Amino acid sequence: MVKNVKEQLVPENGEELTLFLPYDIIEGMKRDELTAALDTLFEPEKFPDPSQNGLQVAGRGEVEKVLLAVDASLETIQKAKEEGCGFIIVHHGLFWSRPFMVRGYMKERLKALLENEISLYAVHLPLDEHPELGNNISLALEAGIIRDGTLASYKGLPLGVSGHFDQARSLEEVKASLNRDYTLRHVIDGGRPIRRAGVITGDAGSLLDGILESGIDLLISGELNHAMFHPFRESGLSGLFYGHYATERGGLLRLREFLERTYPALTYLFYENDTNL
């Protein structure tokens, strides 16, 4: 049976990963048990998300190997088949709020999942915003940001991480902290010391007004679109942009570590398929 691990999710200091406190380990896993555990962990019903989060495609009933990936592409599904994985966890799933037709690439993806009895579980905003496993907190901690709040909101849901550094930093110093693991795609230098910073992984363009009003000196994100450039410059706000894909790996890697410790009877693989975007 799956035990409720929800009480392990909120750390006292808000920063250290405390999900791995000792408690009963679950051995063996059925598809529905793993789905229930992920639903408990991420609480997708609380998020007004265009992604249809949760189990999007039901495959075989027993789970032995799990593949984690950023995107539910045909390549991801084929990789799961090659590795014998019966369950895929992705950040970008197949089904969103808009209607779709089962033809073209969508037909091929669904065909590959159904013919091979592979389950697909999508976790979009709930993974971005998880306080310990999330994409946003993962990138913020790597940058050395001390979290003290959220950055913007979407349909009333607080999003992102805002915080401060232990002391004012230059833009070059912040860049240096991320150079080892990330490739900088775009930079906007606001020309002022960096005391407060915010993180929204992936694409933050739709949250531009909230970001500009947040009081931060620096945004660290994935994509820079044209509409963001001049408002940043005119507001004196700096920006470091490392690519949509690159900034949305961290939560899945943390999730893999959590699952490996919690359900060690299963095998977990992360499929790296960088779009360079």
N, C-alpha and C positions, 0 to 999 in steps of 0.2 A: 504494500500500500504506500501511496505517496504521503509523506508527512508535510505539514504546513511549515514552510521555512520563512514565512513573512516576518516573523519577529526578529529575524537576524538582519534585516535590511537597513536599519537606520543606525549609523554609528554615532557615538557620543560626541566625537569631535568634528563630525561632518566631512572628514577628509580620508581617514585611513580605511582601507578595504577590510571590513570586519565580517564579511559574509561567511568566513570559513571557521567560525567558532565550532568547537567539537559538539556534535550531536549525532544521532543515529544515521548511519549511512544506508542508503537504499541500494539493494542489489537486484539486478534484473529490472527490465522496464518494458511496459507495453506502450504502444503509441498513445493511447488515451491518458495514461499516467504521466508520460512526459509532457503532453499537451497541457494537462491540468497543472503540472508543476510550473511550466512557463507562464501560464495564465495567472497563477498566484504571484509569481515573481514580478511580472510586468503590469498586471491589472489593465489590460487594453481597453476595457469598457469605460475607463475614466478619461479617455483621450478623444477629443473631437478631431479625429485624424482622417484625411482623405484616403489613407491606406486602410484596407480591410484587414486589420491586425488579427492574428491568431492562426488557427489551422485553416489554411486556404484550400489545400488538397489533402484528402485522407488516403494514405497508402496502406501498406501491410500492417497487421496488428501488432507484431513484435518488432522491437527496435534493438539493434546490436551496434550499429555504427551511425554516427551523426556527422553531417557535413555542414559547416558554417561558411557563409559567403555574403558579400555585400549585395549582390544582385541575383535575381532569379532568372538568369539568362539560360539559353539552351546549353551553353558551355558548362554552366554550373550543374545542370541536371545530368548532362553526359558524364561529368566528372563523378557525380554521386553514383551513377550506374557502374562506372569503371572501378570504383573503390568499394562497391558493395554496400553503400550507405542507403538505408531505408528511410531516412528522415533528414530533411534539409531545413536549416534555420537561416533566413535572410533578412536583411534590413529593407531592401526594396523588393516587395513581392509582386505577384501578377495582377492582383485585383485592387482597384482604386475606386474612387467615388463615381467616376464616369462609366457609362455603359461601354461594353466592348463586344466585338464580333469574334467568334471562334473560327478564325481563318488566318492565313499567313503565319507570322512568327508565333502568334498566340496558340494557334492550332498545334504547331510543332512542339511547343513547350508542354502543353497539356497532354499531348499524345505521349511524349517521353515520360512524363510523370505517371500517367495512368497505366501504360503498358508495362512499366517496371515496378509498379506498386510503391512508388516513392512519395512520402508525405512532404508537404511544404508548409512551413510555419513562417509567417511574416511578422516582424516587429519593427515598426518605423519610429514614430514619436516616442512610444514607451521606452525604446532603447536609447534614443537621443537623450531623454530626460531622466533616466534612472539615476538616483543620487550616488550610486557607487559603481555600477557597471556601465554607466552611460557614455555615449560618444563625447558629449560636452564636458563632463567632469574628467574623463580620461585625458583629453587634450589640454584642459586647463591645468591639471596637475603636472603634465609634462612641461608646460610653459612656466611652472613655478608660481601660478596664481593662487592666492589664498582666497577661497570662496567665501563670499558673505551675502550672496543673494542671487536672484535671477536677472535676466537682461531685458526681455521683452515679453510680449504675450500674443497668443493666437487664440481667438474665440474665447477669451477669458482664461486660457491656460498659460501659466507662467512658463517661459521657455529660456533655455540657455543658462549660462553661468556668468555672473559678474563677480568681481573681486578686486583685490589689491595685491601689490608686491610688498615684500618686507621693507623695501626702500625704493625710491624712484629709480627707474632704469632708463637707459637710452633704448631706442628702437633696435640698434645693433646688438645690444645685450640680450634683448628678448629673442631676436632672430637666432643668436648663437645657441640658446637653450634648446632650439628645435631643429637645428641644422643636421644633427646626426641621423634623425629618423624621418625627416620630411624634406621635400624639395619645394622651395618657395616658387610659386607661380607668378604672383603679382604682389607689389608692395606700394602702399601710399604712405608717404611720410608727412605727418601733420605738423612736424617741426616743434614739438614740445615734449618735455619729459613724460615718461609713462609711469603714472602712479596707479591708475585704475584701468582694468582691462576686462573685456568680455569675450566669451566664446559661444559661437553657434556653428556647429559643423555643417557640412553640406552647403546649402544655399540659403543665405540670410536676406536676400534681396527684398522679399515681401515684408520684412520686419524693419525696413530702413528707418521709418519715422521713430519707432520705439528705440532703436539703437542710438540715433542722433540725440534723443532726449534723455538717455540713460546716465549721462555724466561720465562715461568712460573716456579714456585717452586713446585706447587701442582696441580694435576688434580683430580677433583671430578667427578665421573662417575658412571655408572651402573655395567657393566661387566668388569672383568679382564680376558683376555685370555692369554694362555701360551706365545705367541709371544711377548707380551708386557712386561713381567716381567724383563728379563735381560736388555733390553734397558733402562728401568726406573732406575734400580739399577746402571747401568754403567754411566748414565747421572746425577745421584744425584737428580732425580725427584721423589717426593713423590706422592702417589696415595691413594685415599679413594674411595672404590667401594661399593655401597649400593644396588646393584641389578637392573636388567633391569626394571622390573615391578615397583618397588618402586620409581625409579627416573623419571618415566614417568606418574605419577598420577597428578602431580602438575598443569600442564597446563589444564587438563580436569576439575580440581576443580575450577581453576580460570575462565575457560570458563563457567562453570555452574553458578558461581556467576554473571558473566556478563550477561548471558541470563536471569537469574532471575530478574535482575534489568531492562533489556531492554524490555523483552517480558513477563511481569508478568502474563498475562492471561494463559500462559502455565505452566505445572508442570514438574519439572526436578528431575531426580533421578540419583545418581552415583552408579554404580554396582561395588562393591569391590570383586574382584576375584583374589587374590594374588597367583602368581605361585611360590613364594619364590625363584625366579631365577633373 
